[in-house]
Amino acid sequence: MNLVSIDPNKCIQCGECVTACLGLITEKDGNIVPEVHEDNCFFCGHCVSVCPTDALVHHGLNMKAFNDIPWPISFSPTDFLQFLRERRSHRSFQKKKIPHDHLELLIEACRYAPTGSNRQKTHILVVQETERIEKLAALTIRYLYHLRDLIEKKLARLRSEEKEGSESYKQSMEALNNCNNVLKRNESGLVEPIFFNAPAVMIFHSHAKRLGTPKDDCVIAAHTVTLFARTLGIESCYSGAFVNAATYYPPALEELHLPSDHMVYSALFLGYPGQRYLKTVDREPIHVKWQ
């Protein structure tokens, strides 16, 4: 079955759909010919979106969900860059739950994050129960103690081989320092150093062995949340420590009860900020090579 049909009474032969679709809609003898089927279509909707006369219908998509895009963009480059610069990683939160409708809005925003080949296979686990968040944090701490033992054994082996100057030794020392810093904060009892008592954690996961770009998809979705959340007064921070725990420490992954073929690729903790940043912070220049 051809998924795309074109109304000849509305089509003005502009060729926009031909340009937008990757070889599945072509122009032959002055006619626009779609050859779009389930096994070759990305279901991206570009063909519908570029048609200026609504002549094209994609029978595999919800045509009522295509809304007009206003032009030009309503915010300036300067304003958007300032919005990006104002985003900070937050680790202090008010003791205030995030309303369910706000969490639903964050999930809705993720629907529109780009995915490789438009596969749309990102899954999200939202954890709000305090006991569950504390359990995940404790498992991450347990993983870090396990990781520290492994690193110390590796360092001892490298020292026995007189490889203190090697890159492997330097990287292992850096990893050990990172572990120790988190574990010291935990042992001090002053702060929970994994999710920082945030009222919500969002865990992004996908099929580990599927085609496409599952990790990229999850990371892009997570960053979409960090930006959109700011419009709701919600701030966030990534938890690389938890992602590593869920990747390399089976008890952490098992606690999530994900599908057996899924992996965690990104995680955020978020809430209403307990402090406000008053100034933007500068960053080092990006290393760029122009060709």
Protein Blocks (a to p, Z undefined) as FASTA:
>chain_A
ZZbdcdfklpgolommmmmpghkacceehiacddddfklpgolommmmmmmnlpaccfkb
cfklpccdddddfbdfklmmmmmmmpccdfbdcdddddfklmmmmmmmmmmpccehhlop
accdddfbfklmmmmmmmmmmmmmmmmmmmmmmmmmmmmnopmlpmklmmmmmmmmmmmm
mmmmmmnomaccklnopabdcdddddfkbgcjfklmmmmmmmmmmmmmmmnopacdddfk
lmmmmmmmmklmmmnopafkbccfbdcdddddfbdcfbdcdddddddddZZ
